[in-house]
């Protein structure tokens, strides 16, 4: 199984000058994401796995893949705890299965 983070469809968000601004639906709290976190947010669409997002971060910011994966997992955990993201588990589909 792989984790595919997905944005909460109830949040309002906009990208401004390379950074993402998110408004929590429950309390209207404003969250600001830096450029790297914005890249992760944009790919948290339920279609990209944490591993795929980490590969984008590693390539885009020249960090080791293990560091990128750890950073992505940590941000997903934080944003999930705030109700901004969900990280549903999805099974891998194998051909012929």
C-alpha positions as CSV (number, residue, x, y, z in Angstrom):
1,X,0.0,0.0,0.0
2,X,1.1,3.5,-0.7
3,X,-0.1,6.8,0.8
4,X,-1.6,9.3,-1.6
5,X,-2.2,12.6,0.2
6,X,-5.2,14.6,-0.8
7,X,-6.2,18.2,-0.1
8,X,-9.3,18.7,2.0
9,X,-11.9,19.8,-0.6
10,X,-13.3,22.3,1.9
11,X,-10.2,24.5,2.2
12,X,-9.7,27.6,0.2
13,X,-6.3,28.2,-1.2
14,X,-4.3,30.3,-3.6
15,X,-0.7,30.4,-4.8
16,X,0.8,33.9,-4.5
17,X,4.3,34.6,-5.7
18,X,5.5,31.0,-5.3
19,X,3.9,30.5,-1.9
20,X,0.6,28.9,-1.0
21,X,-2.0,30.5,1.3
22,X,-4.6,28.1,2.8
23,X,-7.6,29.0,4.8
24,X,-8.9,26.4,7.2
25,X,-12.7,25.8,6.7
26,X,-13.5,25.3,10.4
27,X,-11.8,28.4,12.0
28,X,-10.8,30.6,9.0
29,X,-7.1,30.3,10.2
30,X,-4.6,31.3,7.5
31,X,-1.7,29.0,6.8
32,X,1.2,30.1,4.6
33,X,3.4,27.5,2.9
34,X,6.9,28.2,1.6
35,X,8.0,27.3,-2.0
36,X,8.9,23.7,-1.1
37,X,5.8,23.0,0.9
38,X,3.8,24.6,-1.9
39,X,5.2,22.0,-4.3
40,X,4.1,19.3,-2.0
41,X,0.6,20.9,-1.6
42,X,0.1,21.2,-5.3
43,X,0.8,17.5,-5.8
44,X,-1.3,16.4,-2.9
45,X,-4.2,15.6,-5.3
46,X,-4.9,12.0,-4.4
47,X,-3.1,10.9,-7.6
48,X,0.5,11.3,-6.5
49,X,2.0,9.0,-3.9
50,X,4.3,10.3,-1.1
51,X,7.2,8.6,-3.0
52,X,6.3,10.4,-6.2
53,X,6.1,13.8,-4.5
54,X,9.4,13.1,-2.7
55,X,11.1,12.4,-6.0
56,X,9.9,15.8,-7.3
57,X,11.2,17.5,-4.2
58,X,14.5,15.7,-4.4
59,X,15.0,16.6,-8.1
60,X,13.7,20.2,-7.7
61,X,15.7,21.1,-4.7
62,X,18.8,18.8,-5.0
63,X,18.3,17.0,-1.7
64,X,18.9,13.3,-1.1
65,X,15.7,11.2,-1.8
66,X,15.6,9.9,1.8
67,X,15.7,13.5,3.1
68,X,13.0,14.5,0.7
69,X,10.8,11.6,1.6
70,X,11.2,12.4,5.3
71,X,10.3,16.0,4.7
72,X,7.2,15.1,2.6
73,X,6.0,12.6,5.2
74,X,6.4,15.2,8.0
75,X,4.5,17.9,6.1
76,X,1.7,15.5,5.3
77,X,1.5,14.6,8.9
78,X,1.4,18.2,10.1
79,X,-1.2,19.3,7.4
80,X,-3.3,16.2,8.1
81,X,-3.3,17.0,11.8
82,X,-4.6,20.5,11.0
83,X,-7.4,19.0,8.8
84,X,-6.0,20.5,5.6
85,X,-4.9,17.2,4.1
86,X,-5.9,13.6,4.2
87,X,-3.6,10.7,3.4
88,X,-5.8,7.8,2.4
89,X,-4.3,4.4,1.9
90,X,-4.7,2.9,-1.5
91,X,-3.6,-0.5,-2.6
92,X,-1.2,-0.9,-5.5
93,X,-2.9,-2.4,-8.5
94,X,-0.9,-5.1,-10.3
95,X,-1.5,-6.2,-13.8
96,X,-3.1,-9.6,-14.0
97,X,-4.2,-9.6,-10.4
